[in-house]
Amino acid sequence: MSITHPKRLLLRTQLLRWLLYPLLLLLALDSAIGFVLADRFSRDAYDKALIEIAHELSLQVRTNDAGIYLDLPEVARRLLLQDPQDKIFFELSSKSGEVISGQALPKPNHPPLVVRGNIEIYDSHVNGDEVRIVQLPKREPDGSILRVAETYVKRKEMARDIITIVVLPQILLIILVGILVRLGVTKGLLPLKNLQRSIALRSHRDRSPLDESTVPGEVIPLVTSINALLQRLDDVLVSQSRFIADAAHQLKTPVSALNAYVELLARSKSPSERESIILQLNRAVERMSRLVSQLLVLAENDITQTRPIELQKINLNDLVLDISTSWVPQALKNNIDLGFEACAHPVHVYGDLNRLQDLFDNLIDNAIRYSPPKGRVTIRILAAPLPTVTISDDARMILEDEKKLIFERFHRLLGIGDGSGLGLAIAKEIAVAHQATISIQPDHIDGKGNVFSIVFPADASTNGK
């Protein structure tokens, strides 16, 4: 079954958009501003020329007995009013509005677009052509008015030429910049591509850290986080591998013993012999059950090392009393005097209830298991100077050299019992997870046995509150 992922923009595409879109926006804005300026420049330039033509024509206006007329020779008419590109019109009208000379031009029906001194300039249409009209002020004393109009051909061509000259290089520059930006972004993202390729080609067994020297500075935090994740993953997988190896090794012996007892039971014909084998078989099953329970606790400890434990406020007096009470039947069975001495006031710590129960269960189990018949096991709760639980026993005194190894997994004291070597290792790992310290000292009260002490940190207690 194939899994389809939603399409997402590539980082390269996003970077190109963020870089090129503003450039294109600036180009559009610059083009608009350039067009407005070019149009204004062309209008101003040709407005001045049109005003000059109007002034030249006004100089040719004469007055006689017959009235006002325009004295404009043909040569002057061609020189002033003919243009290879534009059409030029003029109108000389009397005070009453009668056209004296030229062609009737439309009167302005709105305020003039431009006023230069007392000269008005406005746009209109003549014979369907858009024109620019310049109107000179009334002549005195006859009150005649002269208007000159010119089409927009040269103006538009000039504006277009200016736009081309200004905008075209900018368009070419934008294209060049776009190519360079694309190349730069592609090259800048190449280390990420190489990083992705190196991760994709990795074996699932390769948990070594990624090389941070070949990635950009902005990516180093990401690579550091990935390396930290790889380290945590490696710790978990190493713990799992170690647990599987330890479990296989430890379960091999009791399983072999069970098989041997079952075979003996099948061959035995004597009722007394079968009863003895069944008793040994029950003991082997009990040992195997305890071993499996400790292996499960060990596995759970390995898991909790990779994540924070959930803490809650716990009264050591109540917790340890309940645990000690549950061990009374086993103590009676082993003929052990099990005692409990609570503190005079509540002793609170913050911890994981189930984990602390596993810790004290293993210590009390060891104390009862290895103390001789008629021995004593005493559990005490102390509040000062720090919250402390002590468990004293009458077992064989542990030597100094052995104290360094007693908390290692699967370490067993020579010649003592048939334990799995996990109880003290479990106790220490749980204590470390709670930032507590566990130690072992000789029992100075009666001169025999050992005292195990679990001291919790001061900032984890709220004693007497």
C-alpha positions as CSV (number, residue, x, y, z in Angstrom):
1,M,0.0,0.0,0.0
2,S,1.6,3.3,-1.1
3,I,1.3,6.3,1.0
4,T,0.7,9.6,-0.7
5,H,1.9,12.8,0.9
6,P,0.3,16.2,0.3
7,K,2.2,18.4,-2.1
8,R,4.3,21.0,-0.3
9,L,6.3,23.8,-1.6
10,L,10.0,23.2,-1.7
11,L,12.2,25.5,0.3
12,R,14.0,26.5,-2.9
13,T,10.7,27.5,-4.4
14,Q,9.8,29.5,-1.3
15,L,13.2,31.3,-1.3
16,L,12.9,32.1,-5.0
17,R,9.4,33.5,-4.4
18,W,10.5,35.6,-1.4
19,L,13.4,37.0,-3.4
20,L,11.9,37.4,-6.9
21,Y,8.4,38.6,-6.1
22,P,9.6,41.8,-4.4
23,L,11.9,42.4,-7.3
24,L,9.0,42.0,-9.8
25,L,6.9,44.2,-7.6
26,L,9.6,46.9,-7.6
27,L,9.9,46.6,-11.4
28,A,6.1,47.1,-11.8
29,L,6.1,50.0,-9.5
30,D,9.2,51.5,-11.2
31,S,7.6,51.0,-14.6
32,A,4.4,52.8,-13.5
33,I,6.3,55.7,-12.0
34,G,8.5,55.8,-15.2
35,F,5.5,55.9,-17.4
36,V,3.9,58.7,-15.5
37,L,7.2,60.7,-15.5
38,A,7.8,60.0,-19.2
39,D,4.3,61.0,-20.1
40,R,4.6,64.2,-18.1
41,F,8.0,65.0,-19.6
42,S,6.8,64.5,-23.2
43,R,3.7,66.6,-22.5
44,D,5.8,69.4,-21.0
45,A,8.3,69.4,-23.8
46,Y,5.8,69.5,-26.6
47,D,3.5,71.9,-24.7
48,K,6.3,74.4,-24.8
49,A,6.8,73.9,-28.5
50,L,3.0,74.3,-29.1
51,I,3.0,77.5,-27.0
52,E,5.8,78.8,-29.2
53,I,3.8,78.1,-32.3
54,A,0.8,79.8,-30.8
55,H,2.9,82.9,-29.9
56,E,4.3,83.0,-33.5
57,L,0.8,82.9,-34.9
58,S,-0.4,85.6,-32.5
59,L,2.3,87.9,-33.8
60,Q,0.8,87.6,-37.3
61,V,-2.7,88.8,-36.2
62,R,-3.5,92.2,-37.8
63,T,-6.3,94.7,-37.5
64,N,-7.6,97.0,-40.3
65,D,-10.8,98.8,-41.2
66,A,-12.4,95.5,-42.2
67,G,-11.6,93.9,-38.9
68,I,-9.2,91.3,-37.5
69,Y,-7.3,89.0,-39.9
70,L,-4.3,86.7,-39.8
71,D,-1.5,87.8,-42.0
72,L,0.3,84.5,-42.5
73,P,2.2,83.9,-45.8
74,E,2.2,80.4,-47.2
75,V,5.8,79.8,-46.4
76,A,5.2,80.7,-42.8
77,R,2.1,78.6,-42.7
78,R,4.0,75.5,-43.9
79,L,6.8,76.2,-41.5
80,L,4.6,76.6,-38.5
81,L,1.6,74.3,-39.2
82,Q,3.0,71.4,-41.0
83,D,4.6,68.5,-39.2
84,P,5.7,65.0,-40.5
85,Q,4.1,63.2,-37.6
86,D,1.4,65.3,-36.1
87,K,-1.5,67.3,-37.4
88,I,-1.6,71.0,-36.2
89,F,-4.8,73.0,-36.2
90,F,-5.5,76.6,-35.2
91,E,-8.4,78.9,-34.7
92,L,-8.6,82.7,-34.5
93,S,-12.0,83.7,-33.2
94,S,-13.5,87.1,-32.5
95,K,-14.8,88.4,-29.2
96,S,-18.2,87.1,-30.1
97,G,-16.9,83.6,-30.9
98,E,-17.0,83.8,-34.7
99,V,-14.1,82.0,-36.4
100,I,-12.0,84.5,-38.3
101,S,-9.3,82.2,-39.5
102,G,-8.4,78.5,-39.3
103,Q,-10.6,75.6,-38.2
104,A,-13.2,75.7,-35.3
105,L,-11.7,74.0,-32.3
106,P,-13.7,72.6,-29.4
107,K,-14.1,74.9,-26.4
108,P,-13.0,73.6,-23.0
109,N,-15.9,72.0,-21.1
110,H,-13.8,71.6,-17.9
111,P,-11.1,73.5,-16.1
112,P,-7.8,73.5,-18.0
113,L,-5.4,70.7,-17.2
114,V,-2.4,73.0,-17.2
115,V,-2.2,76.8,-16.7
116,R,1.1,78.5,-17.6
117,G,0.7,82.1,-16.5
118,N,-2.4,83.2,-18.4
119,I,-2.2,80.4,-21.0
120,E,-4.6,77.5,-20.7
121,I,-3.9,74.0,-21.9
122,Y,-6.5,71.2,-22.2
123,D,-7.2,68.0,-24.1
124,S,-10.0,67.4,-26.6
125,H,-10.7,65.7,-30.0
126,V,-10.7,67.1,-33.5
127,N,-12.0,65.0,-36.4
128,G,-11.7,61.9,-34.1
129,D,-8.1,62.5,-33.2
130,E,-7.0,63.2,-29.6
131,V,-5.4,66.6,-29.5
132,R,-3.6,69.0,-27.1
133,I,-5.0,72.5,-27.3
134,V,-3.2,75.7,-26.2
135,Q,-5.4,78.8,-25.7
136,L,-3.7,82.2,-25.5
137,P,-5.4,85.0,-23.5
138,K,-7.7,87.4,-25.2
139,R,-6.1,90.1,-27.3
140,E,-6.7,93.6,-26.3
141,P,-8.4,95.8,-27.4
142,D,-10.2,93.6,-29.9
143,G,-10.9,90.6,-27.6
144,S,-9.9,88.0,-30.2
145,I,-8.8,84.5,-29.0
146,L,-6.1,82.3,-30.6
147,R,-6.2,78.5,-30.1
148,V,-3.7,76.0,-31.5
149,A,-4.2,72.2,-31.4
150,E,-1.7,69.3,-32.0
151,T,-2.3,65.5,-32.1
152,Y,-0.5,63.2,-29.7
153,V,1.7,61.1,-32.0
154,K,5.1,62.6,-31.1
155,R,4.1,62.8,-27.4
156,K,3.2,59.1,-27.3
157,E,6.3,58.1,-29.2
158,M,8.5,60.1,-26.9
159,A,6.9,58.6,-23.8
160,R,7.2,55.1,-25.3
161,D,10.9,55.7,-26.1
162,I,11.6,56.9,-22.6
163,I,9.8,53.9,-21.0
164,T,11.7,51.5,-23.3
165,I,15.1,53.1,-22.4
166,V,14.3,53.1,-18.7
167,V,12.4,49.8,-18.2
168,L,14.0,47.5,-20.7
169,P,17.4,47.5,-18.9
170,Q,15.6,46.9,-15.7
171,I,13.8,43.9,-17.1
172,L,17.0,42.5,-18.4
173,L,18.6,43.2,-14.9
174,I,15.7,41.4,-13.2
175,I,16.1,38.4,-15.5
176,L,19.8,38.3,-14.8
177,V,19.3,38.7,-11.1
178,G,16.6,35.9,-11.2
179,I,19.1,33.5,-12.8
180,L,21.8,34.4,-10.3
181,V,19.4,34.1,-7.4
182,R,18.3,30.7,-8.6
183,L,21.8,29.5,-9.0
184,G,22.7,31.0,-5.6
185,V,19.7,29.4,-3.8
186,T,20.4,26.0,-5.5
187,K,24.1,26.1,-4.5
188,G,23.2,27.4,-1.0
189,L,20.8,24.5,-0.4
190,L,23.3,21.9,-1.7
191,P,24.5,21.1,1.8
192,L,20.9,20.3,2.8
193,K,20.6,18.1,-0.3
194,N,23.8,16.3,0.6
195,L,22.6,15.9,4.2
196,Q,19.3,14.4,3.0
197,R,21.2,12.0,0.7
198,S,23.6,10.9,3.5
199,I,20.7,10.2,5.8
200,A,18.7,8.4,3.1
201,L,21.8,6.2,2.3
202,R,22.4,5.3,5.9
203,S,21.9,1.8,7.2
204,H,19.3,1.4,9.9
205,R,22.1,0.0,12.1
206,D,24.2,3.2,11.7
207,R,23.5,5.4,14.7
208,S,26.7,7.5,14.5
209,P,26.3,11.3,14.7
210,L,25.9,13.3,11.6
211,D,28.8,15.5,10.5
212,E,28.2,19.1,11.5
213,S,31.2,20.5,9.6
214,T,29.6,20.4,6.2
215,V,26.3,22.1,6.9
216,P,25.5,25.8,7.1
217,G,25.4,27.5,10.5
218,E,21.7,27.8,10.4
219,V,21.3,24.1,10.1
220,I,23.7,23.1,12.9
221,P,20.9,23.3,15.6
222,L,18.8,20.9,13.5
223,V,21.8,18.5,13.0
224,T,22.6,18.8,16.7
225,S,19.0,17.8,17.6
226,I,19.1,14.9,15.2
227,N,22.4,13.7,16.7
228,A,20.9,14.0,20.2
229,L,17.9,11.9,19.0
230,L,20.3,9.4,17.5
231,Q,22.2,9.2,20.8
232,R,18.9,8.6,22.7
233,L,17.8,6.0,20.2
234,D,21.2,4.3,20.5
235,D,20.9,4.3,24.3
236,V,17.4,2.7,24.0
237,L,18.5,0.1,21.4
238,V,21.7,-0.8,23.4
239,S,19.6,-1.2,26.5
240,Q,17.1,-3.4,24.7
241,S,19.9,-5.5,23.2
242,R,21.6,-5.8,26.6
243,F,18.3,-6.8,28.2
244,I,17.5,-9.4,25.5
245,A,21.0,-10.9,25.9
246,D,20.8,-10.8,29.7
247,A,17.3,-12.3,29.7
248,A,18.3,-15.1,27.3
249,H,21.4,-15.9,29.4
250,Q,19.5,-15.8,32.7
251,L,16.5,-17.8,31.5
252,K,18.6,-20.5,30.0
253,T,19.7,-22.0,33.3
254,P,16.2,-22.2,35.0
255,V,14.6,-23.5,31.8
256,S,17.2,-26.3,31.6
257,A,16.6,-27.1,35.3
258,L,12.9,-27.3,34.7
259,N,13.4,-29.6,31.7
260,A,15.7,-31.8,33.9
261,Y,13.2,-32.0,36.7
262,V,10.4,-32.8,34.3
263,E,12.4,-35.7,32.8
264,L,13.3,-37.0,36.2
265,L,9.6,-36.8,37.2
266,A,8.6,-38.8,34.2
267,R,11.2,-41.5,34.9
268,S,10.6,-41.7,38.6
269,K,8.3,-44.5,40.0
270,S,8.9,-44.1,43.7
271,P,6.2,-41.8,45.4
272,S,8.7,-40.4,47.8
273,E,11.2,-39.6,45.0
274,R,8.4,-38.1,42.9
275,E,7.4,-35.9,45.9
276,S,11.0,-34.7,46.3
277,I,11.3,-33.9,42.6
278,I,8.0,-32.0,42.6
279,L,9.3,-30.0,45.6
280,Q,12.5,-29.2,43.6
281,L,10.3,-28.4,40.6
282,N,8.2,-25.9,42.6
283,R,11.4,-24.2,43.8
284,A,12.7,-24.0,40.3
285,V,9.4,-22.5,39.1
286,E,9.5,-20.0,42.0
287,R,13.1,-19.0,41.1
288,M,12.2,-18.6,37.5
289,S,9.1,-16.5,38.3
290,R,11.2,-14.2,40.5
291,L,13.8,-14.0,37.7
292,V,11.2,-13.1,35.1
293,S,9.7,-10.4,37.5
294,Q,13.1,-8.9,38.0
295,L,13.9,-8.9,34.3
296,L,10.6,-7.1,33.7
297,V,11.5,-4.5,36.3
298,L,15.0,-4.2,34.8
299,A,13.4,-3.6,31.3
300,E,11.1,-1.0,32.7
301,N,14.0,0.8,34.4
302,D,15.8,0.9,31.1
303,I,12.8,2.5,29.5
304,T,12.3,5.1,32.2
305,Q,15.9,6.2,31.8
306,T,14.9,7.6,28.4
307,R,12.0,9.7,29.7
308,P,11.3,11.6,33.0
309,I,9.6,9.7,35.7
310,E,6.3,10.9,37.1
311,L,6.8,12.2,40.6
312,Q,4.2,12.5,43.4
313,K,4.3,13.3,47.0
314,I,4.9,10.1,49.1
315,N,5.0,9.5,52.8
316,L,7.9,7.1,53.4
317,N,6.4,5.9,56.8
318,D,3.2,4.7,55.1
319,L,4.9,3.3,51.9
320,V,7.6,1.3,53.6
321,L,5.3,0.0,56.4
322,D,2.9,-1.4,53.7
323,I,5.8,-3.0,51.9
324,S,7.3,-4.4,55.1
325,T,3.9,-5.9,56.1
326,S,3.7,-7.7,52.8
327,W,7.0,-9.5,53.6
328,V,6.0,-10.8,57.0
329,P,4.8,-14.2,55.7
330,Q,8.1,-14.7,53.9
331,A,10.0,-13.6,57.0
332,L,8.1,-16.1,59.2
333,K,8.7,-18.8,56.6
334,N,12.5,-18.2,56.8
335,N,12.3,-17.8,60.6
336,I,13.5,-14.1,60.4
337,D,12.6,-11.4,62.9
338,L,11.3,-8.6,60.7
339,G,11.1,-5.2,62.4
340,F,9.9,-1.8,61.4
341,E,10.8,1.6,63.1
342,A,8.8,4.6,61.7
343,C,9.9,8.2,62.1
344,A,8.0,10.2,64.8
345,H,6.5,12.5,62.1
346,P,5.8,12.1,58.4
347,V,8.7,12.0,56.1
348,H,7.7,13.1,52.6
349,V,9.6,12.7,49.3
350,Y,8.7,13.1,45.7
351,G,8.9,9.9,43.6
352,D,7.3,7.3,41.5
353,L,5.2,5.0,43.7
354,N,5.7,1.8,41.7
355,R,9.4,2.3,41.2
356,L,10.0,3.0,44.9
357,Q,8.0,-0.1,45.8
358,D,10.3,-2.2,43.5
359,L,13.3,-0.6,45.1
360,F,12.3,-1.5,48.7
361,D,10.9,-4.9,47.7
362,N,14.3,-5.9,46.3
363,L,16.2,-4.7,49.3
364,I,13.9,-6.4,51.8
365,D,13.9,-9.6,49.7
366,N,17.7,-9.7,49.7
367,A,17.8,-9.0,53.5
368,I,15.4,-11.8,54.3
369,R,16.8,-14.2,51.7
370,Y,20.4,-14.0,52.9
371,S,19.9,-13.6,56.6
372,P,20.4,-16.9,58.5
373,P,17.5,-18.5,60.4
374,K,16.6,-16.7,63.6
375,G,18.3,-13.6,62.2
376,R,17.0,-10.1,62.3
377,V,16.0,-7.6,59.6
378,T,15.2,-4.1,60.7
379,I,13.8,-1.3,58.6
380,R,14.1,2.3,59.8
381,I,12.8,5.7,58.6
382,L,14.9,8.7,59.4
383,A,14.1,12.4,58.7
384,A,17.4,14.1,59.5
385,P,19.7,15.2,58.2
386,L,18.0,14.0,55.0
387,P,15.1,11.7,54.3
388,T,16.6,8.2,54.7
389,V,15.5,4.6,54.7
390,T,17.9,2.0,56.2
391,I,17.6,-1.8,56.0
392,S,19.8,-3.8,58.3
393,D,20.2,-7.6,58.1
394,D,22.3,-10.4,59.6
395,A,23.6,-11.7,56.3
396,R,27.3,-12.3,55.7
397,M,29.2,-9.0,56.0
398,I,30.1,-7.7,52.5
399,L,33.8,-6.9,52.0
400,E,35.1,-3.6,50.8
401,D,36.2,-5.1,47.4
402,E,32.8,-6.6,46.9
403,K,31.0,-3.3,47.6
404,K,32.2,-1.9,44.3
405,L,30.6,-4.7,42.4
406,I,27.5,-5.6,44.4
407,F,25.3,-3.1,42.5
408,E,26.3,-4.4,39.0
409,R,23.8,-6.4,37.0
410,F,24.1,-10.2,37.4
411,H,26.9,-9.9,40.0
412,R,26.7,-12.6,42.7
413,L,28.6,-13.1,45.8
414,L,30.5,-16.3,45.8
415,G,29.0,-19.0,48.0
416,I,25.9,-17.1,48.9
417,G,22.4,-18.2,47.8
418,D,21.0,-18.8,44.3
419,G,19.9,-15.3,43.5
420,S,19.9,-13.8,40.0
421,G,22.2,-10.9,40.8
422,L,19.6,-8.3,39.8
423,G,18.0,-7.1,43.0
424,L,20.7,-4.6,44.1
425,A,21.2,-3.5,40.5
426,I,17.5,-2.7,40.2
427,A,17.5,-0.9,43.5
428,K,20.5,1.3,42.5
429,E,19.0,2.2,39.1
430,I,15.7,3.2,40.7
431,A,17.6,5.2,43.4
432,V,19.6,7.1,40.7
433,A,16.4,7.9,38.8
434,H,15.1,9.6,42.0
435,Q,18.5,11.4,42.5
436,A,18.9,9.4,45.7
437,T,22.1,7.6,46.8
438,I,22.3,4.0,47.9
439,S,25.2,2.7,50.0
440,I,26.1,-0.3,52.1
441,Q,27.9,-0.3,55.4
442,P,28.6,-2.9,58.2
443,D,26.0,-3.1,60.9
444,H,27.7,-1.6,63.9
445,I,24.8,-2.2,66.2
446,D,25.3,-5.9,66.8
447,G,28.6,-6.3,64.9
448,K,27.2,-8.5,62.1
449,G,25.4,-8.1,58.9
450,N,25.1,-5.1,56.6
451,V,23.1,-1.9,56.5
452,F,21.7,-0.6,53.2
453,S,20.9,3.1,53.2
454,I,18.8,5.1,50.7
455,V,19.2,8.8,51.1
456,F,16.9,11.1,49.2
457,P,17.9,14.7,48.2
458,A,16.8,17.6,50.4
459,D,14.9,19.4,47.7
460,A,12.7,16.4,47.2
461,S,11.4,16.4,50.8
462,T,8.8,18.4,52.7
463,N,9.1,16.8,56.0
464,G,6.7,17.8,58.8
465,K,4.5,19.7,56.4
